[in-house]
Amino acid sequence: MSQNTIQCRLVASVVTRQQLWKLMADQNTPLINELLLQVAQDPDFETWRQKGKIPTGIVKQLCAVLKTDSRFTGQPGRFYTSAIARVNYIYKSWLALMKRLQYQLDGKNRWLEMLKSDTELVETSGVNLESLRIKAAEILVQVTPQSDTVEPQPVKGKKRQKTKKSKDSDSDCAERTLRDRTVSKSLFEAYSNTEDNLTRCAISYLLKNRCKVSEKEEDLKKFAQRRRKVEIQIERLTEQLAARIPKGRDLSDTKWLETLIIATQQVPSNEGEAKSWQDNLLKNPSRIPFPVAFETNEDMTWFKNKDGRICVKFNGFSEHTFQIYCDSRQLHWFQRFYEDQQIKRIGKKQHSSSLFTLRSGLIAWQEEEGKGDPWNVNHLILYCSVDTRLWTDEGTNLVREEKAEEIAKILTKIKAKDDLNDKQLAYIKRKNSTLARINNPFPRPNKPLYKGQSHILVGVSFGLEKPTTVAVVDGSTGKVLIHRSIKQILGDNYRLVNRQRQQKHSLSHQRQIAQTLAAPNQLGESELGQYVDRLIAKEILAIAQTYKAGSIVLPKLGDMREQVQSEVQAKAEQKSDLIEVQKKYAKQYRVSVHQWSYGRLITGIQNQAKKAGIVVEEAKQSVRGSPQEKAKELAIAAYYSRKIN
């Protein structure tokens, strides 16, 4: 992906800001809230939830009916389109999350059913442990892929022999990882396809021992911890699946007032209900309306006022003018937006807007502290999505070739049909016109494109005690070129990590005091963490460019959260059986290690990679192993995932 987002502040008259606020807060946001509610109340909603998607056009149909409602009439057409797109996006994200959680829950339940101690497997299978191991070895031979391997020739000299052995182990690592994944997949499939009790027990034995026949006696304490970790993951997934449907933004504090009345007049029936009331009362409600999206780059008109400042107007709200105020680092982007439209206008539309650097825009309010009318207190922000490839002539040529190839395929498919109607002929004419304009590119500066080696990957692992670890891996051989710890990545700036941790400790203490006093505890943090993330992302990019890496491999964030939480909880349960003691230990453990915003760090790395033209891949991070091993396995898993795909 080459899409990136920049932002600026929009400055306009009081009348303009007031009118825009009332449109967004009093009409558009309530419309989105009503659409979210009506979608959830549809009789087929449970079916959609199981499928993981809402049928196309459902939200649009509901919005067409609500347009006649007096509460929502009088909005510009772009505002209705934005509301439809916002609701579709919210439910698409929510349903995809529910589907993924359900898939994970099914897998964890299946694994918990299979995960049994050696004693339990012996009792279930009806044979002794030695017979079970023999059966497991037979199954392992059947599912292990056969490979033609050449035995290494003996090498004279002790020192030379050691070097050869080390090299062989590095080159075999990738094959061994791929084999383990293939064997594991085959074993799960064999377990599902057989009803034989002994075979199932033998497969369970292999899977819990990482696809090997172990000769060691099982450590029951470690096994209990491992099983409990899976149970914790299942409990958390079950709680997440019970999450309520999206309900939008309540700008009037109605829900908070209703909860306050209930809490003062009724007694909670259980601890869960009491916690729900407390969460609603202590939660800081959103006081900012939903943003309005302009999904095409021609929904915005760019020009300069008499003072030479860049300004913008929006379709549907074109009688109002907004001035652009931004940092000097983003100014060149907005200058480009203005120049692109000027070139197209002067050229009498001989250029195509599909090659505009700007792709789409979004207006949003940024909440600020203060007293007065909300349109005077809060700031108006414009977010612009840009295609970084379209900044240079070389990148524009790549986009132009992609679009030309796509149009050619569409035209070929349509022309293959017989008896084309007038609408199809008009469509062909428009596409040919677009193709001609695409071949008339905008003037762009020259900059050589980054060319990395596809077999060189940078694996980035995350963890609790060591937040970030990097491994540069040659995927073709499985050899690690370098390792970098968080201290090595940041160098002298590592002191900022300790300063950030101290700030988090201080904020945690303040939250605890606020919770004791039943006071709001939505305490903000400084921008130090964001600055550290930028430093890490910048250094990771520099490492990738130094070794001409073709891609950067990051862990999947959802899996990372579950791993961290289950690891902390399992450690806590080892200390005591009392829930209070477990919670206290878990809290102390979290405070003692680095607390990190992994999502923010991932976004920072992705943004840096987009600017440089380096591909970002995702893979599932291993639960076991050192941070260096996890980073290495991430890179190898991504490399072999390409081959399989």
C-alpha positions as CSV (number, residue, x, y, z in Angstrom):
1,M,0.0,0.0,0.0
2,S,1.2,3.5,-0.9
3,Q,-1.6,5.4,0.7
4,N,-0.6,7.9,3.4
5,T,-2.6,10.5,5.5
6,I,-1.7,14.1,6.2
7,Q,-3.6,16.7,8.1
8,C,-4.0,20.4,8.5
9,R,-6.2,22.8,10.4
10,L,-9.1,24.5,8.6
11,V,-9.8,28.2,9.5
12,A,-13.1,29.8,8.6
13,S,-15.5,32.5,9.8
14,V,-17.6,32.0,12.9
15,V,-20.8,31.7,10.8
16,T,-19.2,28.9,8.7
17,R,-18.0,27.0,11.7
18,Q,-21.3,27.3,13.4
19,Q,-23.3,26.1,10.4
20,L,-20.9,23.2,9.8
21,W,-21.1,22.2,13.5
22,K,-24.9,22.1,13.5
23,L,-25.0,20.1,10.4
24,M,-22.5,17.5,11.7
25,A,-23.7,17.4,15.4
26,D,-27.4,18.0,15.1
27,Q,-28.2,16.1,11.9
28,N,-25.4,14.0,10.5
29,T,-24.3,12.2,13.7
30,P,-27.9,11.5,14.8
31,L,-28.5,10.1,11.3
32,I,-25.5,7.7,11.7
33,N,-26.7,6.7,15.2
34,E,-30.2,5.9,13.8
35,L,-28.7,3.9,10.9
36,L,-26.5,1.9,13.2
37,L,-29.6,1.1,15.4
38,Q,-31.8,0.1,12.4
39,V,-29.2,-2.2,10.9
40,A,-28.9,-4.0,14.3
41,Q,-32.7,-4.3,14.6
42,D,-33.1,-6.0,11.1
43,P,-34.6,-9.5,11.3
44,D,-31.6,-10.9,9.3
45,F,-28.9,-9.2,11.4
46,E,-27.9,-12.5,13.1
47,T,-27.5,-14.1,9.7
48,W,-25.3,-11.2,8.6
49,R,-23.3,-11.6,11.8
50,Q,-22.6,-15.2,11.1
51,K,-21.6,-14.5,7.5
52,G,-19.4,-11.6,8.7
53,K,-20.8,-8.9,6.3
54,I,-23.9,-6.8,5.5
55,P,-25.5,-7.1,2.1
56,T,-24.6,-4.3,-0.3
57,G,-27.2,-1.5,-0.5
58,I,-29.0,-2.2,2.8
59,V,-27.6,0.9,4.6
60,K,-28.3,3.0,1.5
61,Q,-32.0,1.8,1.4
62,L,-32.4,2.7,5.1
63,C,-30.9,6.1,4.5
64,A,-33.2,6.8,1.6
65,V,-36.2,6.4,4.0
66,L,-34.6,8.5,6.7
67,K,-33.9,11.4,4.3
68,T,-37.6,12.3,4.6
69,D,-37.5,12.3,8.4
70,S,-37.7,15.9,9.7
71,R,-34.7,15.2,12.0
72,F,-32.4,14.5,9.1
73,T,-33.6,16.6,6.2
74,G,-31.7,19.5,4.7
75,Q,-28.2,18.0,4.6
76,P,-26.0,18.3,1.5
77,G,-25.9,15.1,-0.6
78,R,-22.2,14.5,0.3
79,F,-23.2,14.3,4.0
80,Y,-25.8,11.5,3.3
81,T,-23.1,9.7,1.3
82,S,-20.6,10.1,4.1
83,A,-23.1,8.7,6.7
84,I,-23.8,5.6,4.5
85,A,-20.1,5.0,4.1
86,R,-19.4,5.5,7.8
87,V,-22.1,3.0,8.9
88,N,-20.9,0.5,6.3
89,Y,-17.3,0.9,7.5
90,I,-18.3,0.6,11.2
91,Y,-20.3,-2.6,10.7
92,K,-17.7,-4.0,8.2
93,S,-15.0,-3.6,10.8
94,W,-17.2,-4.9,13.7
95,L,-18.5,-7.9,11.9
96,A,-15.0,-8.8,10.6
97,L,-13.7,-8.6,14.2
98,M,-16.5,-10.8,15.5
99,K,-15.9,-13.3,12.7
100,R,-12.1,-13.4,13.5
101,L,-12.8,-13.8,17.2
102,Q,-15.2,-16.6,16.6
103,Y,-12.7,-18.3,14.4
104,Q,-10.1,-18.0,17.1
105,L,-12.5,-19.2,19.8
106,D,-13.3,-22.3,17.7
107,G,-9.6,-23.0,17.2
108,K,-8.8,-22.6,20.9
109,N,-11.7,-24.8,22.0
110,R,-10.6,-27.4,19.6
111,W,-7.0,-27.2,20.9
112,L,-8.1,-27.3,24.5
113,E,-10.1,-30.5,23.7
114,M,-6.9,-32.1,22.3
115,L,-4.5,-30.7,24.9
116,K,-4.2,-33.5,27.5
117,S,-1.4,-34.6,29.9
118,D,0.5,-37.8,29.2
119,T,-1.4,-39.5,32.0
120,E,-4.8,-38.5,30.5
121,L,-3.7,-39.7,27.0
122,V,-2.6,-43.0,28.4
123,E,-6.0,-43.5,30.2
124,T,-8.0,-42.4,27.1
125,S,-6.0,-44.5,24.6
126,G,-5.9,-47.6,26.7
127,V,-2.2,-48.3,26.1
128,N,1.0,-47.5,27.9
129,L,3.1,-44.4,27.3
130,E,5.7,-46.3,25.3
131,S,3.1,-47.8,22.9
132,L,1.6,-44.3,22.5
133,R,5.1,-42.9,21.5
134,I,5.6,-45.7,19.0
135,K,2.2,-45.0,17.4
136,A,3.1,-41.2,17.4
137,A,6.4,-42.0,15.6
138,E,4.6,-44.0,13.0
139,I,2.1,-41.1,12.3
140,L,5.0,-38.6,12.2
141,V,6.7,-40.6,9.5
142,Q,3.5,-40.7,7.4
143,V,2.8,-36.9,7.6
144,T,6.4,-35.7,7.3
145,P,7.2,-34.5,3.7
146,Q,10.0,-36.5,2.0
147,S,12.9,-34.3,0.9
148,D,16.0,-35.3,-1.0
149,T,18.8,-34.4,1.3
150,V,22.5,-34.9,0.7
151,E,24.5,-36.0,3.7
152,P,27.3,-33.5,4.4
153,Q,30.8,-34.7,3.5
154,P,33.3,-35.0,6.2
155,V,35.6,-32.0,6.3
156,K,39.2,-32.1,7.4
157,G,40.2,-29.9,10.2
158,K,38.3,-29.3,13.5
159,K,37.8,-25.5,13.0
160,R,36.6,-25.9,9.4
161,Q,34.2,-28.6,10.5
162,K,32.6,-26.4,13.1
163,T,32.1,-23.6,10.6
164,K,30.4,-26.0,8.1
165,K,28.1,-27.2,10.8
166,S,27.0,-23.7,11.8
167,K,26.4,-22.8,8.1
168,D,24.3,-26.0,7.6
169,S,22.2,-25.2,10.7
170,D,21.4,-21.7,9.4
171,S,20.5,-22.9,5.9
172,D,18.3,-25.7,7.3
173,C,16.4,-23.4,9.6
174,A,13.9,-22.2,6.9
175,E,13.2,-25.7,5.7
176,R,12.8,-26.9,9.2
177,T,10.3,-24.1,10.0
178,L,8.3,-24.8,6.8
179,R,8.3,-28.6,7.6
180,D,7.0,-28.0,11.1
181,R,4.2,-25.9,9.8
182,T,3.3,-28.4,7.2
183,V,3.4,-31.3,9.6
184,S,1.3,-29.4,12.2
185,K,-1.3,-28.7,9.6
186,S,-1.4,-32.3,8.4
187,L,-1.7,-33.5,12.0
188,F,-4.7,-31.3,12.7
189,E,-6.4,-32.5,9.4
190,A,-5.7,-36.1,10.3
191,Y,-7.2,-35.6,13.8
192,S,-10.4,-34.3,12.3
193,N,-10.6,-37.1,9.7
194,T,-10.1,-40.1,12.0
195,E,-12.3,-41.6,14.7
196,D,-9.7,-44.0,16.0
197,N,-9.1,-43.3,19.6
198,L,-5.5,-44.4,19.7
199,T,-4.6,-42.3,16.6
200,R,-6.2,-39.2,18.0
201,C,-4.3,-39.6,21.3
202,A,-1.0,-40.1,19.4
203,I,-1.7,-36.9,17.3
204,S,-2.5,-34.9,20.4
205,Y,0.8,-36.2,21.9
206,L,2.7,-35.0,18.9
207,L,1.0,-31.6,18.6
208,K,1.6,-30.7,22.3
209,N,5.3,-31.7,21.9
210,R,5.8,-29.5,18.8
211,C,5.5,-32.4,16.3
212,K,8.2,-34.5,18.0
213,V,8.3,-37.7,20.1
214,S,9.7,-36.7,23.4
215,E,11.6,-39.1,25.6
216,K,11.5,-36.8,28.6
217,E,9.1,-37.1,31.4
218,E,6.4,-34.5,31.3
219,D,6.6,-31.6,33.7
220,L,3.0,-31.5,35.1
221,K,3.5,-28.0,36.5
222,K,4.4,-26.5,33.2
223,F,1.7,-28.5,31.5
224,A,-0.9,-27.1,33.9
225,Q,0.3,-23.6,33.2
226,R,0.1,-24.2,29.5
227,R,-3.4,-25.5,29.7
228,R,-4.5,-22.7,31.9
229,K,-3.1,-20.2,29.5
230,V,-5.4,-21.6,26.8
231,E,-8.4,-21.5,29.1
232,I,-7.7,-17.8,29.8
233,Q,-7.6,-17.1,26.1
234,I,-10.9,-18.8,25.7
235,E,-12.5,-16.9,28.5
236,R,-11.3,-13.6,27.1
237,L,-12.5,-14.4,23.6
238,T,-15.9,-15.4,24.9
239,E,-16.2,-12.0,26.7
240,Q,-15.1,-10.1,23.6
241,L,-17.7,-12.0,21.5
242,A,-20.4,-10.9,23.9
243,A,-19.6,-7.2,23.1
244,R,-22.6,-5.0,22.3
245,I,-23.2,-3.8,18.8
246,P,-22.0,-0.3,17.8
247,K,-24.3,2.5,19.0
248,G,-22.7,5.6,17.7
249,R,-21.9,8.8,19.6
250,D,-24.2,10.3,22.2
251,L,-23.4,14.0,22.1
252,S,-26.3,14.9,24.5
253,D,-25.1,12.7,27.4
254,T,-28.5,11.0,27.4
255,K,-27.0,7.6,28.2
256,W,-24.9,9.0,31.1
257,L,-28.0,10.6,32.7
258,E,-30.1,7.5,32.3
259,T,-27.4,5.4,33.9
260,L,-27.1,7.9,36.8
261,I,-30.9,7.8,37.4
262,I,-30.9,4.0,37.4
263,A,-27.8,3.8,39.7
264,T,-29.4,6.1,42.3
265,Q,-32.8,4.4,42.3
266,Q,-31.9,0.7,42.0
267,V,-29.6,-1.9,43.5
268,P,-27.5,-3.9,41.0
269,S,-28.5,-7.5,40.7
270,N,-24.9,-8.7,40.3
271,E,-21.3,-7.6,40.1
272,G,-21.4,-7.5,36.3
273,E,-24.3,-5.0,36.3
274,A,-22.6,-2.8,38.9
275,K,-19.4,-2.8,36.9
276,S,-21.4,-1.9,33.8
277,W,-23.0,1.1,35.5
278,Q,-19.6,2.2,36.9
279,D,-18.0,2.0,33.4
280,N,-20.8,4.1,31.9
281,L,-20.6,6.8,34.6
282,L,-16.8,7.0,34.6
283,K,-16.3,6.8,30.8
284,N,-15.5,10.1,29.2
285,P,-18.2,10.4,26.5
286,S,-17.4,11.6,23.0
287,R,-18.4,15.2,22.5
288,I,-17.3,15.4,18.9
289,P,-19.6,14.5,16.0
290,F,-18.8,11.9,13.4
291,P,-16.5,13.2,10.6
292,V,-17.7,13.9,7.1
293,A,-15.9,12.1,4.2
294,F,-15.4,13.4,0.7
295,E,-14.5,10.2,-1.1
296,T,-13.3,11.7,-4.5
297,N,-10.5,14.2,-5.0
298,E,-12.8,16.4,-7.1
299,D,-15.1,16.9,-4.2
300,M,-12.6,19.6,-3.1
301,T,-11.7,22.7,-5.0
302,W,-8.3,24.3,-4.3
303,F,-7.4,27.9,-4.9
304,K,-5.4,30.8,-3.4
305,N,-6.9,33.9,-1.8
306,K,-5.7,37.5,-2.3
307,D,-3.0,36.9,0.4
308,G,-1.6,33.9,-1.4
309,R,-2.8,31.4,1.2
310,I,-4.1,28.1,-0.1
311,C,-7.9,27.6,0.5
312,V,-10.4,24.9,-0.2
313,K,-14.1,24.5,-0.8
314,F,-16.2,21.4,-0.5
315,N,-19.0,20.2,-2.8
316,G,-22.3,20.6,-1.1
317,F,-20.9,23.3,1.1
318,S,-19.3,25.4,-1.6
319,E,-20.6,28.8,-0.5
320,H,-18.1,28.6,2.4
321,T,-14.3,29.0,2.2
322,F,-11.7,27.4,4.4
323,Q,-8.1,28.5,4.7
324,I,-5.3,25.9,5.1
325,Y,-3.1,26.2,8.2
326,C,-0.4,23.4,8.4
327,D,3.2,22.6,9.4
328,S,5.8,23.5,6.8
329,R,6.6,19.8,6.5
330,Q,3.1,19.2,5.0
331,L,2.8,22.5,3.0
332,H,4.3,20.9,-0.2
333,W,1.4,18.4,-0.3
334,F,-1.3,21.1,-0.3
335,Q,0.7,23.1,-2.9
336,R,0.6,19.9,-5.1
337,F,-3.2,19.6,-4.7
338,Y,-3.6,23.2,-5.9
339,E,-1.1,22.7,-8.8
340,D,-2.8,19.5,-10.0
341,Q,-6.2,21.1,-10.3
342,Q,-4.7,24.2,-12.0
343,I,-2.9,22.1,-14.6
344,K,-6.1,20.2,-15.3
345,R,-8.1,23.4,-15.5
346,I,-5.6,25.2,-17.8
347,G,-5.3,22.1,-20.0
348,K,-9.0,22.1,-20.6
349,K,-9.4,18.7,-18.9
350,Q,-6.8,16.9,-21.0
351,H,-5.4,15.4,-17.8
352,S,-7.1,12.8,-15.6
353,S,-8.0,13.3,-11.9
354,S,-7.2,9.7,-11.3
355,L,-3.5,10.8,-11.3
356,F,-4.1,13.5,-8.7
357,T,-1.8,13.0,-5.7
358,L,-4.8,13.7,-3.5
359,R,-7.2,10.7,-3.3
360,S,-9.8,11.7,-0.7
361,G,-10.5,14.0,2.2
362,L,-12.3,14.0,5.6
363,I,-13.4,16.9,7.8
364,A,-13.4,16.3,11.5
365,W,-13.5,18.3,14.7
366,Q,-10.6,18.0,17.2
367,E,-11.7,18.3,20.8
368,E,-10.1,21.1,22.9
369,E,-10.6,22.2,26.5
370,G,-12.3,25.5,27.2
371,K,-15.7,27.1,27.7
372,G,-18.0,28.6,25.1
373,D,-19.7,27.4,22.0
374,P,-18.3,24.1,20.7
375,W,-17.6,25.5,17.2
376,N,-15.4,28.2,18.8
377,V,-13.7,25.9,21.4
378,N,-12.9,22.9,19.1
379,H,-10.7,23.0,16.1
380,L,-11.7,21.9,12.5
381,I,-9.2,19.5,10.9
382,L,-8.9,18.2,7.4
383,Y,-7.4,14.8,6.8
384,C,-6.2,14.1,3.3
385,S,-5.4,10.7,1.9
386,V,-2.5,10.8,-0.7
387,D,-0.8,8.3,-2.9
388,T,2.9,8.7,-2.3
389,R,3.7,7.1,-5.6
390,L,2.1,10.0,-7.5
391,W,4.6,12.4,-6.1
392,T,7.4,11.4,-8.5
393,D,7.4,10.8,-12.3
394,E,8.7,7.2,-11.8
395,G,5.9,6.4,-9.3
396,T,3.2,8.1,-11.5
397,N,4.3,5.9,-14.5
398,L,3.7,2.8,-12.3
399,V,0.2,3.9,-11.4
400,R,-0.5,4.9,-15.0
401,E,0.5,1.5,-16.2
402,E,-1.7,-0.2,-13.6
403,K,-4.7,1.8,-14.4
404,A,-4.2,1.4,-18.2
405,E,-4.0,-2.3,-17.8
406,E,-7.1,-2.4,-15.7
407,I,-9.1,-0.3,-18.2
408,A,-7.8,-2.5,-21.1
409,K,-9.1,-5.7,-19.3
410,I,-12.5,-4.1,-18.8
411,L,-12.8,-3.0,-22.4
412,T,-11.7,-6.4,-23.7
413,K,-14.4,-8.1,-21.5
414,I,-17.2,-5.8,-22.7
415,K,-16.2,-5.9,-26.4
416,A,-16.3,-9.6,-26.3
417,K,-20.1,-9.4,-25.8
418,D,-22.5,-9.2,-28.8
419,D,-25.2,-6.6,-29.4
420,L,-23.9,-3.9,-27.1
421,N,-26.6,-1.4,-25.9
422,D,-26.3,2.4,-25.9
423,K,-25.3,2.4,-22.2
424,Q,-22.5,0.0,-22.8
425,L,-21.3,1.9,-25.9
426,A,-21.3,5.1,-23.9
427,Y,-19.3,3.4,-21.1
428,I,-16.7,2.2,-23.6
429,K,-16.4,5.8,-25.0
430,R,-15.8,7.1,-21.4
431,K,-13.2,4.5,-20.7
432,N,-11.3,5.2,-23.9
433,S,-11.4,8.9,-23.1
434,T,-10.0,8.2,-19.6
435,L,-7.3,6.0,-21.1
436,A,-6.3,8.9,-23.4
437,R,-6.1,11.4,-20.5
438,I,-4.1,8.9,-18.4
439,N,-1.4,8.8,-21.1
440,N,-1.1,12.6,-20.6
441,P,0.7,12.6,-17.2
442,F,1.2,15.6,-14.9
443,P,4.7,17.1,-14.6
444,R,6.4,15.4,-11.7
445,P,10.0,15.5,-10.2
446,N,12.3,12.6,-10.9
447,K,13.3,10.3,-8.0
448,P,14.7,6.7,-8.4
449,L,12.4,4.1,-6.9
450,Y,13.6,2.0,-4.0
451,K,14.6,-1.5,-5.2
452,G,15.0,-4.1,-2.4
453,Q,15.9,-7.7,-2.6
454,S,12.8,-9.8,-2.2
455,H,14.6,-12.6,-0.3
456,I,15.9,-10.2,2.4
457,L,13.3,-9.5,5.1
458,V,13.3,-7.5,8.4
459,G,11.4,-9.3,11.1
460,V,10.2,-7.2,14.0
461,S,9.0,-9.0,17.2
462,F,7.2,-7.4,20.1
463,G,7.2,-8.4,23.7
464,L,6.6,-7.3,27.3
465,E,10.1,-7.1,28.8
466,K,11.8,-6.3,25.4
467,P,9.3,-4.2,23.4
468,T,11.0,-4.4,20.0
469,T,13.6,-6.7,18.5
470,V,14.7,-6.8,14.9
471,A,16.2,-9.6,12.8
472,V,17.4,-9.2,9.2
473,V,17.0,-12.6,7.6
474,D,17.9,-14.0,4.2
475,G,14.7,-16.0,3.5
476,S,16.3,-18.2,0.8
477,T,18.8,-19.7,3.3
478,G,17.2,-18.9,6.7
479,K,20.4,-17.2,7.7
480,V,20.2,-14.2,10.1
481,L,22.3,-11.3,8.9
482,I,22.0,-9.2,12.1
483,H,20.0,-8.9,15.3
484,R,19.1,-5.6,17.0
485,S,17.6,-5.2,20.5
486,I,15.7,-2.1,21.6
487,K,18.8,-0.7,23.2
488,Q,20.8,-1.1,20.0
489,I,18.0,0.4,17.9
490,L,17.7,3.5,19.9
491,G,21.3,3.9,21.0
492,D,21.7,7.1,23.2
493,N,17.9,7.7,22.9
494,Y,17.2,4.6,25.0
495,R,17.1,6.8,28.0
496,L,13.8,8.1,26.7
497,V,12.3,4.7,27.1
498,N,13.0,4.8,30.9
499,R,11.6,8.3,31.1
500,Q,8.5,7.2,29.3
501,R,8.1,4.3,31.7
502,Q,8.4,6.6,34.7
503,Q,5.7,8.8,33.3
504,K,3.4,5.8,32.9
505,H,4.0,4.8,36.5
506,S,3.1,8.3,37.6
507,L,-0.1,8.3,35.5
508,S,-1.0,4.9,36.8
509,H,-0.7,6.1,40.4
510,Q,-2.9,9.1,39.6
511,R,-5.5,6.9,38.0
512,Q,-5.5,4.7,41.1
513,I,-6.1,7.7,43.3
514,A,-8.9,8.9,41.0
515,Q,-10.5,5.5,41.0
516,T,-10.4,5.4,44.8
517,L,-12.3,8.7,44.9
518,A,-14.7,7.5,42.2
519,A,-13.5,10.5,40.0
520,P,-13.0,10.5,36.2
521,N,-9.7,9.0,35.4
522,Q,-9.3,9.6,31.7
523,L,-5.8,11.0,32.2
524,G,-3.9,11.9,29.0
525,E,-0.2,11.2,28.3
526,S,2.5,13.3,26.9
527,E,3.8,12.9,23.3
528,L,7.0,11.3,24.5
529,G,5.7,7.8,23.6
530,Q,4.8,8.9,20.1
531,Y,8.2,10.5,19.7
532,V,10.0,7.3,20.8
533,D,7.8,5.3,18.4
534,R,8.9,7.6,15.5
535,L,12.6,7.1,16.5
536,I,12.1,3.3,16.5
537,A,10.3,3.3,13.1
538,K,13.0,5.5,11.6
539,E,15.8,3.2,12.7
540,I,14.0,0.1,11.6
541,L,13.6,1.7,8.1
542,A,17.3,2.7,8.1
543,I,18.2,-1.0,8.9
544,A,15.9,-2.2,6.1
545,Q,17.5,0.3,3.6
546,T,21.0,-0.6,4.7
547,Y,20.5,-4.3,3.9
548,K,18.3,-3.6,0.8
549,A,15.4,-5.5,2.4
550,G,12.4,-6.2,0.2
551,S,9.9,-6.1,3.1
552,I,9.4,-5.5,6.8
553,V,7.4,-8.2,8.6
554,L,5.3,-7.2,11.6
555,P,3.3,-9.3,14.1
556,K,-0.5,-9.4,13.9
557,L,-1.7,-7.0,16.5
558,G,-4.7,-8.9,17.7
559,D,-2.7,-12.1,18.3
560,M,-0.1,-10.0,20.2
561,R,-2.6,-8.6,22.6
562,E,-4.0,-12.0,23.5
563,Q,-0.5,-13.4,24.0
564,V,0.5,-10.6,26.3
565,Q,-2.7,-10.8,28.4
566,S,-2.7,-14.6,28.7
567,E,1.0,-14.6,29.6
568,V,0.5,-12.1,32.4
569,Q,-2.6,-13.9,33.7
570,A,-0.9,-17.3,33.7
571,K,2.0,-15.9,35.7
572,A,-0.4,-14.4,38.2
573,E,-2.2,-17.7,38.7
574,Q,1.0,-19.4,39.5
575,K,1.5,-17.1,42.5
576,S,-1.8,-17.8,44.3
577,D,-5.3,-19.2,43.9
578,L,-6.9,-16.1,45.3
579,I,-8.3,-13.8,42.7
580,E,-7.4,-10.6,44.6
581,V,-3.7,-11.8,44.9
582,Q,-3.7,-12.6,41.2
583,K,-5.0,-9.2,40.2
584,K,-2.4,-7.5,42.4
585,Y,0.5,-9.5,41.0
586,A,-0.7,-9.0,37.4
587,K,-0.9,-5.2,38.0
588,Q,2.6,-5.1,39.6
589,Y,4.0,-7.2,36.8
590,R,2.6,-4.9,34.1
591,V,4.0,-1.9,35.9
592,S,7.5,-3.6,36.2
593,V,7.8,-4.2,32.4
594,H,7.6,-1.8,29.5
595,Q,4.1,-0.8,28.6
596,W,3.9,-0.1,24.9
597,S,1.3,1.1,22.4
598,Y,2.0,-1.6,19.8
599,G,-0.7,-0.3,17.5
600,R,0.8,3.1,17.4
601,L,4.3,1.7,16.7
602,I,3.0,-0.5,13.9
603,T,1.3,2.5,12.3
604,G,4.6,4.5,12.6
605,I,6.6,1.7,10.9
606,Q,4.0,1.3,8.2
607,N,4.0,5.1,7.4
608,Q,7.8,5.2,7.2
609,A,7.8,2.1,4.9
610,K,5.2,3.7,2.6
611,K,7.3,6.8,2.2
612,A,10.3,4.7,1.2
613,G,8.4,2.2,-1.0
614,I,9.1,-0.9,1.2
615,V,6.5,-3.5,1.4
616,V,5.0,-4.3,4.9
617,E,3.9,-7.9,5.6
618,E,2.2,-9.5,8.6
619,A,2.7,-12.9,10.2
620,K,1.7,-14.6,13.4
621,Q,4.3,-14.2,16.1
622,S,5.4,-17.4,17.9
623,V,4.5,-17.8,21.5
624,R,7.7,-19.6,22.5
625,G,11.4,-18.6,22.0
626,S,13.5,-15.6,22.7
627,P,12.7,-12.2,21.1
628,Q,15.5,-12.8,18.5
629,E,14.0,-16.2,17.6
630,K,10.5,-14.7,17.3
631,A,11.8,-12.0,15.0
632,K,13.6,-14.6,12.8
633,E,10.6,-16.9,12.7
634,L,8.3,-14.0,11.7
635,A,10.5,-13.2,8.7
636,I,10.8,-16.9,7.6
637,A,7.1,-17.5,8.0
638,A,6.3,-14.5,5.7
639,Y,8.9,-15.6,3.2
640,Y,7.4,-19.1,2.9
641,S,3.9,-17.8,3.0
642,R,4.6,-16.1,-0.3
643,K,5.7,-19.4,-1.8
644,I,2.6,-21.2,-0.6
645,N,0.3,-18.5,-1.9
